[in-house]
Amino acid sequence: MKKIFPFLKDSLALIIWLWRFVQQLLIKLLRRAIDYLRHGRLLQSARQLEQGLITQLSTHLPAEPQRFWQAHHRIVLKIIYISLIIWCFVSIAKCSYTPSKIVVKPVIEGNYVSFTGTNKPINGIKVVDLSAGSTQIISLPGRLVWNEEKTAKMLSPFSGRVQSVEVQLGQVVKKGQVLATIQSPDFGVAQADAKKSQAQARLAKNNLTRAKDLYQHGILSKREYDQIQADAEQAEAEYQRAHARLKNLDSDYQQVNQVFALKATQDGMVVERNIYPGREITSDASAGYLFTITDPSHLWATLEAAEVDLGRFAIGAEISLYNNAIPSQRLTGKIIQIADFVDPVTRTIRVRAEVPNNSRLLRAEMYVQGDIPLSNIEGIVVPAKAVFLVGTHHFVFVEVEQNKFARRGVALGARFADKVEVMEGLKPEDRVVLEGNLYLNEILRDHMRSHGSRDPSFITPAKPILEDYPLDVHVGN
């Protein structure tokens, strides 16, 4: 206690000092402002600034604007001053303007909730239209990829150093056209093996011809003849193996030059090129493919569907694709494959669709949205957010007229990722509440409690009453 009283006393003295200091500072500033106004210093500074602006513009403007400025600069400055004054008044008026509000309270009659007193939409309540089940679609996200059935990814079967690259990115090539030449000692070994095996097979064949003649005259034994025949067959098999290897690569082995020509295996366009002169390459695919050749007029769309959407579309179904880059274009495709497993990470099912791209507007790796018509739908599909559960019953709110809503019980069918099928309780022309339905149901529930009803699926009809659930509706500009 002995320390607290001195602390409080000193704190009070400090506060009094601060108050006097601020008071003296404000008085000093006010006196200085009055002095400026009395002697015209502020006006003089403004005039000096204005004269400096006039001089700068008169000096640095081009000839024609300079002539206009010298003749009419006073009028231009007056227009600027008047505009600034009007802008200041408008800004002050906007800051001081507060729009008038009217409080709209809900009127309840049976299962109906209405908001009277305004013709404007109620804040926080959003209504959407419905359509018949036959026109319902499911939207799946995805991306475009190259059609793997029409795509070739090129690797060199031999390691070595790139001598030259004969094609450029985006170039159209034919099957058998040389893409690049590679200086490869491994290819030289393959050439030498083929040429050596050819010579050995020729020699073995000649030896077999002579041995056959000697065997027929009794000079060679059966055992020796069989051995020579086996050696000839072995040499021939080795030659066919070495010859077939180079033939499949469309390469020549008549001359051992160690220069391998990497050729296209199909017609198409070069859409990927990861090769340049001087690069050391290997036959390992981990380093990346050297060329990718494909037909860009045929693409695949890889879409991802949720588990609950499985069974609502089938292979062969038509699909409409949309892309933000070309929003006005409607692209059609056909589902060609539905995966037989669920991705353990994303919990989605991969859906593949074939997409014609004759106009060449699409590009691989574009993000798209695929709309697929739902099959086996007998009811009406509505957003899942529009349906809410009360006890064991499902309900929706329907807009019967402007700002008047009715609660209806519905029977549900199939469930999708973000939609549900309503079998009973709705018509295609109805408009359901998407946002704000829980607020409306809370109003009805409180009204039901106040009237002693215990069944949450039924509300006893009553006269229109006012409940304490006001909504602010702004009226004014």
C-alpha positions, 0 to 999 in steps of 0.5 A, spaced: 500 500 500 505 504 501 508 503 494 501 504 490 499 511 493 505 514 490 505 511 484 497 513 483 499 520 485 505 520 480 501 518 474 495 523 476 501 528 475 503 525 469 496 525 466 495 533 468 502 535 464 500 531 458 493 535 458 496 541 459 502 540 453 497 538 448 492 544 450 498 549 449 500 545 442 493 546 440 493 553 442 500 555 438 498 551 432 491 555 432 495 562 433 500 560 427 494 559 422 491 565 424 497 569 423 498 566 416 491 568 414 491 575 417 498 576 413 496 573 407 501 568 407 497 562 405 494 565 400 501 568 397 504 561 397 498 558 393 499 564 388 506 562 388 505 555 387 500 557 381 504 562 378 510 556 378 505 551 375 503 556 369 510 558 368 512 550 367 507 549 363 508 555 358 515 553 358 515 545 356 509 544 352 509 543 345 508 549 340 500 548 339 498 546 346 503 552 349 499 557 345 492 555 347 495 555 355 498 562 354 491 564 351 486 561 356 490 558 362 486 562 367 479 559 364 482 552 365 485 553 372 478 556 374 474 550 371 479 545 375 478 549 381 470 549 381 471 541 379 475 540 385 470 544 390 464 540 387 468 533 388 469 535 395 462 537 396 460 530 393 465 526 397 462 529 403 455 528 402 456 521 400 460 520 407 454 523 411 449 520 407 446 514 410 440 510 406 434 509 410 432 502 412 425 499 413 425 493 417 421 487 414 418 482 418 416 475 416 408 473 416 407 466 417 401 462 415 401 455 416 407 452 412 408 459 408 413 464 410 412 471 406 415 478 407 411 484 406 412 491 405 418 490 400 418 488 392 425 487 392 429 480 394 430 479 401 437 479 403 440 472 404 435 468 400 437 465 394 432 462 389 434 457 383 430 454 377 429 447 376 428 442 370 425 435 368 430 429 370 431 428 363 435 434 362 439 433 368 447 433 367 453 432 371 459 436 371 466 433 371 472 437 372 478 434 367 484 436 362 485 434 355 491 429 354 494 426 347 490 420 344 495 415 346 493 410 341 495 416 336 501 418 339 509 415 339 514 417 344 521 416 341 527 414 344 534 412 342 535 404 342 543 406 342 547 411 347 551 416 344 552 423 342 547 427 338 550 430 331 544 433 328 536 434 329 533 434 323 526 437 325 523 442 329 517 443 334 510 443 331 513 440 324 509 435 320 513 428 319 512 422 315 513 415 317 520 413 316 523 420 316 529 422 319 528 426 326 536 426 328 542 423 327 546 420 333 554 418 333 553 411 337 559 406 338 554 402 341 550 402 334 557 401 331 558 394 335 551 392 332 553 394 325 559 390 326 556 384 329 551 384 323 556 384 318 560 379 322 554 374 323 553 375 315 560 373 313 560 367 318 553 365 316 556 365 309 562 361 311 558 356 314 553 355 309 559 353 304 562 349 309 556 345 309 555 344 302 562 341 301 561 337 307 555 334 304 558 332 298 564 329 302 559 325 306 555 322 300 562 319 298 564 316 304 569 321 306 566 324 312 563 320 318 555 322 320 558 325 326 562 330 323 557 332 318 552 333 323 557 337 327 558 342 321 550 342 319 549 344 327 554 350 326 551 352 320 544 353 323 547 356 329 551 361 324 545 362 320 540 364 326 545 369 329 545 372 322 538 373 322 538 375 329 543 381 328 539 382 321 532 383 324 535 388 330 537 393 325 532 391 320 526 393 325 530 400 326 530 401 319 538 401 319 544 399 314 550 395 316 553 394 310 558 400 312 560 400 319 560 408 320 557 408 327 552 413 325 544 412 327 539 415 324 533 416 329 526 415 324 519 417 325 515 411 327 508 414 324 505 420 321 504 426 325 506 432 328 512 433 333 509 436 339 515 435 344 522 435 343 527 434 348 534 434 344 539 438 341 546 437 338 551 435 342 547 432 347 549 425 350 543 421 350 542 414 353 536 409 352 533 409 359 526 412 359 528 416 366 531 421 362 525 423 358 523 422 351 527 425 345 521 426 341 513 426 342 509 425 335 502 425 335 495 427 331 493 433 334 486 432 331 484 427 336 485 428 343 483 425 350 479 428 355 481 425 362 475 427 367 474 425 375 468 423 377 466 422 384 464 415 387 456 417 388 456 419 381 458 412 378 452 408 375 449 414 372 453 414 365 455 409 361 461 408 356 458 411 349 455 417 352 456 423 349 459 429 353 459 436 352 466 440 354 467 447 355 474 451 356 475 458 359 479 459 353 474 458 348 467 459 352 463 460 346 465 453 343 461 447 345 465 441 344 462 434 343 466 427 345 464 420 347 466 416 353 470 410 351 473 408 358 471 408 365 476 406 370 475 399 374 478 402 381 477 408 385 483 412 386 485 411 393 488 419 394 483 423 391 477 418 391 475 419 384 474 414 378 477 416 372 473 417 366 476 417 359 473 421 353 475 421 346 474 428 343 475 430 336 479 436 335 479 438 327 478 445 328 485 445 332 482 450 337 484 445 343 491 444 346 493 438 350 493 439 358 488 444 357 483 444 363 476 443 361 469 441 364 465 435 361 457 435 362 454 428 361 447 427 361 444 423 367 441 416 365 436 412 369 433 419 372 426 419 373 425 424 378 428 431 378 435 433 380 436 439 385 442 442 388 443 438 395 444 445 399 436 446 397 434 439 401 434 439 409 433 434 414 428 435 420 427 429 424 426 423 419 423 427 413 426 431 408 424 438 406 425 444 401 422 451 401 419 453 394 418 460 392 410 461 390 410 468 389 415 474 390 418 473 397 413 468 399 415 461 400 412 454 402 415 448 406 414 442 402 416 435 404 420 431 399 422 424 397 429 423 395 432 418 390 439 417 388 444 422 391 450 425 387 456 429 389 452 435 390 445 434 387 440 429 389 434 426 386 427 428 388 422 423 386 416 426 390 414 433 392 416 438 386 415 440 379 419 442 374 417 449 374 418 450 381 423 455 384 427 452 390 430 456 395 438 454 395 440 459 400 437 461 406 432 455 407 435 454 414 433 461 416 426 460 414 425 453 417 428 456 424 422 461 423 417 456 422 420 451 428 419 457 433 412 458 431 411 451 431 413 451 438 410 457 440 403 453 438 405 447 442 406 443 435 410 437 437 410 434 430 416 437 426 413 435 419 406 438 420 405 445 422 398 447 425 395 452 420 394 459 424 392 466 422 397 471 419 402 473 425 408 477 426 414 474 428 421 477 431 425 475 425 427 482 422 431 483 415 434 489 413 432 491 406 436 498 404 431 503 400 434 508 396 440 510 391 
